[in-house]
């Protein structure tokens, strides 16, 4: 079996070794499957390993590459898919007890696209039940139990893409598909010390993926580096007539060409996001932006415009989720969910009216226009990937934006309410691309993350900013100490 030094390599380096036959797709798949069997239960990372499919795909890739038919950088590269994505013949549980035995007889569009790229599916990643669509209290709200953070197994991985974060962080696969409606790629990416991207809304087809909020759901890659995200997104992206929100073909296609000449980036440092963060986290963000500035980027302070971004995002999710899970709610099967909030949350959401929904969408349009104007002056805006490091797995109410222990507020700060300006709520509501990368560690050896956001459909900008940062630092090369 291959060792950690190989299994933690990014996609591009694994692909290069496969292409020159230094390692084989079969050997690589067997090694990740073996590691996943040994360590996956330690982190509650998987729902299902797709071993039979993986080995058939790996053997096919090996034969094709030996015959000179190389499909591209994902050919022979293993990955995991969040368990809300349909995979023919295997369970797709949505992380929820009511659907524990459910299987689909087709593959989601994103799985079909990755099949065409020659990628090797090794498993279905664990997740929060219904991806948190009906609410949840903590990381225990999952069919397979709480996903545990490889940096500290007493801590959670965050967000509904909890298993995807654990898989990549623990080196159980080089990358994984996550989904993001309001932060469920960016938060686990940050807490797990990996790189993860929420693409622009409509870039990647959701056909065959569970819906929470049709106007906000996105699928995206979680991986070792920003470059990995670019390579994976190029294979995942594209117009799909089966997804009614898919971007037109000319916009949906994503051609990743990192070797293209890059102009100096204009970066806006968000000064009014997240409220008060731990001084050490803020220092890590500031240091990272100073590095980029020394390397030629133009960095200036930026502010999120006024507006109820968070309220509009949460209300949109609540009302659209009540529709998405209507059968579950009206049948009473919500009672079978693990989390007390999920068991009841759908009922008050059903009481909201079409008028309520339309009013929120009118406000949403104004907010989208306001945030779009910010990108007249900046290519990307930057902030902490999360307002805290990974939180301990304890039962209790889950705050919308979990905060670390903080210094006391000054009188001036007490008069400022930043609760409406969490970057994840803003970017999710407005369909913006975002990419978070590691930028340091706390005194408890838990990862910090720096995220970049860009104008809708400008996915290249967030990848360029994150790649540049990772060319100047080696935080993404750190890996947790893991014992069997």
C-alpha positions in Angstrom: 0.0 0.0 0.0 1.1 3.5 -0.8 2.2 5.7 2.2 1.0 9.1 3.4 3.6 11.0 1.5 1.8 9.8 -1.7 -1.8 9.8 -0.4 -1.5 13.5 0.7 -0.3 14.7 -2.7 -2.5 17.1 -4.6 -4.4 16.0 -7.7 -1.9 17.5 -10.2 1.0 15.6 -8.7 -0.9 12.3 -8.4 -2.0 12.7 -12.0 1.5 13.3 -13.2 2.7 10.2 -11.5 -0.1 8.2 -13.0 0.6 9.5 -16.5 4.2 8.5 -16.3 3.2 5.2 -14.7 5.2 5.8 -11.5 2.0 4.7 -9.7 -1.0 2.9 -11.1 -4.7 3.9 -10.7 -5.4 0.4 -9.3 -2.6 0.8 -6.7 -3.9 4.2 -5.8 -7.5 3.2 -5.4 -6.6 0.1 -3.3 -4.4 2.3 -1.1 -7.2 4.9 -0.5 -9.8 2.2 0.1 -7.5 0.4 2.6 -6.9 3.7 4.4 -10.6 4.5 4.3 -11.5 1.1 5.8 -9.0 1.5 8.6 -9.5 5.2 9.5 -12.9 6.1 8.1 -14.8 4.8 11.2 -12.5 6.7 13.5 -13.8 9.9 12.0 -17.4 8.8 11.0 -16.3 9.9 7.6 -18.2 7.6 5.2 -21.7 6.2 4.8 -20.7 3.7 2.2 -17.5 2.6 0.4 -18.2 2.0 -3.3 -15.4 -0.6 -3.6 -16.7 -2.7 -6.5 -17.3 0.4 -8.6 -14.0 2.0 -7.6 -11.9 -1.0 -8.6 -13.7 -1.4 -11.9 -13.1 2.3 -12.7 -9.4 2.0 -11.6 -8.8 -1.0 -13.8 -10.4 0.7 -16.7 -8.3 3.8 -16.2 -5.2 1.8 -16.0 -5.9 0.1 -19.3 -6.8 3.3 -21.1 -3.7 5.2 -19.9 -1.5 2.2 -20.9 -3.1 2.3 -24.4 -2.3 6.0 -24.7 -5.9 7.3 -24.1 -5.4 9.9 -21.3 -8.6 11.7 -20.5 -7.1 14.5 -18.4 -5.9 15.4 -14.9 -8.6 13.5 -13.0 -8.1 10.2 -15.0 -7.5 7.5 -12.4 -7.8 9.9 -9.4 -10.0 8.7 -6.6 -12.7 10.9 -4.9 -15.6 10.7 -2.5 -19.1 12.2 -3.1 -21.3 13.7 -0.4 -24.2 11.3 0.3 -26.8 13.6 -1.1 -25.6 12.9 -4.6 -27.2 9.9 -6.4 -25.0 7.0 -7.3 -26.7 4.2 -9.1 -27.1 1.0 -7.1 -25.6 2.4 -3.9 -27.4 3.9 -0.9 -28.0 7.6 -1.0 -29.2 8.3 2.5 -29.2 12.1 2.7 -27.6 11.5 6.2 -31.1 10.9 7.6 -32.7 7.8 9.2 -35.9 8.0 7.1 -33.8 7.4 3.9 -31.2 4.9 5.3 -32.1 2.2 2.8 -33.0 4.3 -0.2 -31.2 3.7 -3.6 -31.5 5.4 -7.0 -31.3 3.7 -10.3 -29.3 6.5 -12.0 -26.2 8.7 -11.4 -26.4 12.4 -10.7 -25.1 14.6 -13.6 -22.0 15.5 -11.6 -21.1 11.8 -11.2 -21.7 11.3 -15.0 -19.3 14.1 -15.7 -16.6 12.8 -13.4 -17.0 9.3 -15.0 -16.3 10.9 -18.4 -13.2 12.5 -16.9 -12.0 9.1 -15.7 -12.2 9.8 -12.0 -12.6 6.9 -9.5 -15.4 7.1 -7.0 -14.4 5.3 -3.8 -17.2 6.2 -1.4 -20.2 8.3 -0.2 -19.2 10.9 2.4 -21.2 11.2 5.6 -23.3 14.4 6.2 -25.6 16.2 8.5 -29.2 14.8 8.0 -30.9 16.6 5.1 -27.8 18.8 4.9 -29.4 20.8 7.7 -32.3 21.7 5.5 -34.8 21.5 8.4 -32.3 22.7 11.0 -30.1 21.0 13.5 -28.5 21.5 16.9 -25.0 20.1 16.5 -22.8 17.6 14.8 -24.6 14.6 16.2 -27.4 15.2 13.8 -26.3 12.5 11.3 -27.3 9.0 10.5 -23.7 7.9 10.9 -22.9 9.9 14.0 -20.8 13.1 14.3 -18.0 13.5 11.8 -14.8 14.0 13.9 -12.0 16.4 13.0 -8.7 14.8 12.1 -6.9 17.6 13.9 -8.7 16.8 17.1 -11.3 14.1 17.3 -13.0 15.8 20.2 -14.0 18.5 17.7 -16.5 18.5 14.9 -15.7 19.1 11.2 -18.5 21.6 10.7 -21.3 22.1 8.2 -23.4 19.5 6.4 -20.4 18.5 4.2 -18.9 17.1 7.5 -17.7 13.8 6.1 -16.2 15.3 3.0 -14.1 17.6 5.2 -12.9 14.6 7.3 -12.1 12.5 4.3 -9.8 15.0 2.6 -8.2 16.2 5.9 -7.4 12.6 6.9 -6.0 11.6 3.5 -8.7 9.1 2.8 -9.2 10.5 -0.7 -7.4 13.4 -2.5 -10.7 15.3 -2.9 -14.4 15.1 -2.3 -17.7 16.6 -3.5 -19.4 18.9 -1.0 -22.6 20.9 -1.2 -23.2 24.4 0.0 -26.4 26.2 0.6 -25.1 28.5 3.3 -21.5 27.7 4.2 -21.5 23.9 4.2 -18.4 23.7 2.0 -16.5 26.8 3.4 -16.9 26.0 7.1 -15.7 22.3 7.0 -13.0 23.3 4.6 -11.8 25.9 7.1 -12.1 23.8 10.3 -10.4 20.8 8.6 -7.4 22.7 7.3 -8.0 21.9 3.6 -9.0 23.9 0.5 -12.6 24.1 -0.7 -14.6 26.0 -3.2 -18.2 27.0 -3.5 -18.7 27.7 -7.3 -21.0 30.4 -8.7 -24.6 29.5 -8.5 -25.6 27.5 -11.6 -22.0 26.5 -12.5 -22.4 22.8 -11.5 -25.6 20.8 -12.2 -27.5 19.7 -9.1 -29.6 17.1 -11.1 -29.6 14.0 -9.0 -28.6 15.8 -5.8 -30.9 16.4 -2.9 -32.5 19.9 -2.8 -32.7 22.1 0.2 -33.2 25.5 -1.4 -33.3 25.5 -5.2 -32.2 29.1 -5.5 -29.1 28.6 -3.3 -27.9 25.0 -3.5 -24.4 24.4 -5.0 -22.0 21.5 -5.4 -18.3 22.1 -5.3 -14.9 20.5 -4.7 -13.0 20.1 -1.3 -9.4 19.2 -1.8 -5.8 19.7 -0.8 -5.2 22.9 -2.8 -6.9 25.7 -4.7 -5.3 24.2 -7.9 -7.0 20.9 -7.1 -10.3 22.8 -6.9 -9.7 24.3 -10.3 -9.0 20.9 -11.9 -12.0 19.3 -10.3 -14.4 22.2 -11.1 -13.4 22.1 -14.8 -14.7 18.5 -14.9 -17.8 19.1 -12.8 -19.0 22.3 -14.5 -21.2 22.8 -17.5 -24.7 23.5 -18.6 -27.3 20.8 -17.8 -30.9 21.1 -19.2 -32.0 18.8 -16.3 -31.2 21.5 -13.8 -33.6 24.5 -14.3 -31.1 26.9 -12.7 -28.1 25.8 -14.7 -26.2 28.7 -16.3 -26.3 29.0 -20.1 -23.6 27.0 -21.9 -21.3 29.9 -22.5 -21.3 30.8 -18.8 -21.5 27.3 -17.2 -18.4 25.9 -18.9 -15.3 26.4 -16.8 -11.9 26.2 -18.6 -9.1 26.1 -16.1 -5.9 27.5 -17.4 -3.6 28.4 -14.4 -0.7 29.0 -16.7 -2.4 32.0 -18.3 -0.8 35.3 -17.4 -2.3 36.8 -14.2 -2.7 40.5 -13.7 -2.1 41.9 -10.2 -5.1 41.2 -8.0 -7.2 43.9 -6.4 -8.1 42.5 -3.0 -10.6 44.1 -0.6 -10.0 43.3 3.1 -13.4 43.0 4.7 -13.4 45.1 7.8 -17.0 44.6 8.9 -17.5 40.8 8.6 -18.0 38.2 11.3 -18.1 40.7 14.2 -15.2 40.4 16.7 -12.9 37.5 16.0 -10.0 36.2 18.1 -6.9 38.4 17.7 -4.7 35.5 16.7 -7.2 34.6 13.9 -7.3 38.2 12.7 -3.5 38.4 12.8 -3.3 35.3 10.6 -5.7 36.9 8.0 -3.8 40.2 8.1 -0.4 38.4 7.7 -1.7 36.5 4.7 -3.0 39.6 3.0 0.4 41.4 3.6 2.1 38.5 1.9 -0.1 38.9 -1.1 0.5 42.6 -1.1 4.3 42.2 -1.1 3.9 39.8 -4.0 2.2 42.5 -6.1 -1.5 42.4 -5.1 -3.3 45.7 -4.3 -4.9 45.4 -0.9 -7.4 48.0 0.5 -10.0 48.0 3.1 -13.6 47.1 2.0 -16.9 47.0 3.7 -20.0 44.9 3.1 -22.9 47.3 2.3 -25.8 47.6 4.7 -28.6 45.2 4.5 -30.3 42.1 6.0 -28.1 39.6 4.2 -28.3 36.9 6.9 -32.1 37.2 7.5 -32.8 37.0 3.7 -30.6 33.9 3.4 -32.1 32.1 6.4 -35.7 32.9 5.4 -35.1 31.8 1.8 -33.7 28.5 3.0 -36.5 27.9 5.5 -39.2 28.5 3.0 -37.7 26.6 0.1 -36.8 23.7 2.4 -40.4 23.5 3.5 -41.3 22.9 -0.1 -38.3 20.5 -0.8 -39.2 18.3 2.2 -43.0 18.7 1.9 -43.7 15.0 1.8 -41.4 14.3 4.8 -43.1 17.1 6.8 -46.7 16.2 5.9 -46.3 12.5 6.4 -45.0 13.1 10.0 -41.7 11.2 9.1 -39.8 14.2 10.5 -40.2 12.5 13.8 -37.7 9.9 12.6 -34.9 12.5 12.2 -32.2 12.4 14.8 -32.1 16.1 15.8 -35.0 17.7 17.8 -34.9 20.9 15.6 -35.2 18.9 12.4 -38.2 17.0 13.9 -40.2 20.2 14.3 -38.7 23.0 12.2 -40.6 22.2 9.0 -44.0 22.9 10.5 -43.6 26.6 11.3 -41.8 27.0 8.0 -44.9 25.7 6.2 -46.9 28.6 7.7 -45.0 31.2 5.8 -46.9 32.4 2.7 -46.1 33.1 -0.9 -46.3 36.8 -0.1 -43.6 36.3 2.6 -41.4 34.5 0.1 -41.8 37.1 -2.7 -41.1 40.0 -0.2 -37.8 38.3 0.8 -36.8 37.8 -2.9 -37.5 41.5 -3.6 -35.1 42.4 -0.8 -32.7 39.7 -2.1 -32.5 41.4 -5.5 -31.5 44.7 -3.9 -28.9 43.0 -1.8 -27.4 41.3 -4.8 -27.1 44.6 -6.6 -25.4 46.2 -3.6 -22.8 43.5 -3.2 -22.2 43.4 -7.0 -21.1 47.0 -7.0 -18.4 46.2 -4.5 -16.6 44.3 -7.2 -16.3 47.4 -9.4 -13.3 48.2 -7.2 -12.0 44.7 -6.3 -11.4 41.4 -8.1 -11.9 39.6 -4.8 -12.8 40.4 -1.2 -11.2 38.5 1.6 -12.1 37.5 5.2 -11.7 34.7 7.6 -13.1 31.4 6.4 -14.9 31.0 9.7 -15.2 33.2 12.8 -13.7 30.4 14.9 -11.6 27.3 14.9 -13.2 23.9 15.1 -15.7 23.6 18.0 -15.9 20.7 20.4 -18.6 18.1 19.9 -21.1 18.8 22.7 -24.8 18.7 22.6 -26.7 22.0 22.8 -28.0 24.8 20.6 -25.9 25.5 17.5 -25.2 29.2 17.0 -25.7 30.5 13.5 -22.1 31.8 13.5 -20.1 30.0 16.2 -17.6 32.3 17.9 -14.4 31.5 19.8 -13.8 33.0 23.2 -13.4 36.7 22.4 -11.9 39.8 24.0 -14.5 42.2 25.5 -16.1 44.6 23.1 -15.1 48.2 23.2 -18.1 50.7 23.6 -17.7 51.6 19.9 -17.9 47.9 18.9 -21.0 47.3 21.0 -22.8 49.8 18.9 -22.0 47.9 15.7 -24.1 44.8 14.7 -22.3 42.7 12.1 -24.6 39.7 12.5 -26.1 40.4 9.0 -22.6 40.3 7.3 -21.3 36.8 7.7 -19.5 36.2 4.4 -21.1 32.8 3.9 -24.6 34.2 4.1 -23.8 37.0 1.8 -22.1 34.9 -0.9 -24.6 32.0 -0.7 -27.6 34.4 -1.0 -26.0 36.3 -3.9 -24.6 33.3 -5.8 -21.0 34.3 -5.5 -18.0 32.0 -5.8 -15.9 31.5 -2.7 -12.7 29.6 -1.9 -11.1 29.0 1.5 -7.5 27.9 2.1 -5.5 27.3 5.3 -3.6 30.3 6.6 -2.3 29.3 10.1 -3.1 27.5 13.3 -4.4 28.4 16.7 -2.5 27.8 20.0 -4.5 24.5 20.2 -3.2 23.4 16.8 -6.5 23.9 15.0 -6.6 25.3 11.5 -7.4 28.9 10.5 -8.8 29.7 7.0 -8.7 32.6 4.7 -11.5 32.9 2.1 -11.8 34.8 -1.1 -15.1 35.9 -2.7 -15.7 37.3 -6.2 -18.4 38.6 -8.4 -20.9 36.0 -9.6 -19.5 33.8 -12.4 -15.9 35.1 -11.8 -14.8 31.7 -10.4 -11.3 32.2 -11.9 -10.6 35.1 -9.6 -11.1 33.2 -6.3 -8.9 30.4 -7.6 -6.2 32.8 -8.8 -6.1 34.6 -5.4 -6.0 31.3 -3.4 -3.4 29.8 -5.7 -1.2 32.9 -5.4 -1.5 32.7 -1.6 -0.6 29.0 -1.6 2.4 29.7 -3.8 3.7 31.9 -1.0 2.9 29.7 2.0 3.0 26.0 3.0 0.0 25.9 5.3 -1.8 23.6 2.8 1.0 21.1 3.1 0.4 20.5 6.9 -1.4 17.4 7.8 -2.8 16.1 11.1 -1.0 13.4 13.1 -3.3 10.4 12.8 -2.9 7.0 14.4 -5.1 4.0 13.6 
